[in-house]
């Protein structure tokens, strides 16, 4: 009986070890590591992007914007809204024809959230990943890597990255919130190794007289 128990235990150990390894596809890891290493080594990059959100009813909303990233710093421009992050402070600036407002937070309050400066590293914790194929995207061959959240309750249960095969550039991604919502992003006019001044990522309240300031630090 003892020998049988040992055999069964060994079999289960091998089985679960194989399943755990299969959840981290080595082919996908090579692609992800290559993408992450490339973008983290850059002086900075800029891009325009298309953003689409579709809910479970099938209705959708599309916007365009601009992004600049340098290390942990980023600046994100959307219609009527701009977000500045200098890695210490985050300013969310909203401006309409009749109203101006900026909300200020410590960057540490954003920890754990998916941001333009960590999309390249999100696979490193909290997700399993696998290579699911290749697809033509923007006239380029993109490798599709699917990330799946390990724990229930993650902000996004699945993320599919489109990574250009020839260059390791991230061309776009789709995020699934588990409730039928799909967030799609696609980079256009990507420029790499762009020189960006440090003050490009900070917001100067003094340059906006009459603005309402909401300081949550």
BELSULJO-V742857 format. One record per backbone hydrogen bond with DSSP energy under -1.0 kcal/mol. NH is the residue of the N-H (numbers start at 1). CO is the residue of the C=O. Records with the same first field share a line. If there is no record, write none. Layout:
NH->CO ; CO
This chain:
5->1
6->2
7->3
8->4
9->5
10->6
11->7
12->8
13->9
14->10
15->11
16->12
17->13
18->14
19->15
20->16
21->17
22->18
23->19
24->21
25->129
29->25
30->26
31->27
32->28
33->29
34->30
35->31
36->32
37->33
38->34
39->35
40->36
41->37
45->69
46->191
47->67
48->188
49->65
50->186
51->63
52->184
53->61
54->182
55->59
58->55
61->53
63->51
65->49
66->77
67->47
68->75
69->45
70->73
73->70
74->85
75->68
76->83
77->66
78->81
81->78
82->93
83->76
84->91
85->74
86->89
90->105
91->84
92->103
93->82
94->101
95->80
96->99
101->94
102->212
103->92
104->214
105->90
107->88
109->106
110->107
111->108
113->110
118->115
119->115
121->118
124->121
128->148
129->23
130->146
132->144
135->142
137->140
140->137
142->135
143->163
144->133
145->161
146->130
147->159
148->128
149->157
150->126
157->176
158->176
159->147
160->174
161->145
162->172
163->143
164->169
165->141
168->164
171->162
172->162
173->185
174->160
175->183
176->158
177->181
182->54
183->175
184->52
185->173
186->50
187->171
188->48
191->46
194->44
200->197
201->198
202->199
207->204
208->205
211->208
212->100
214->102
216->104
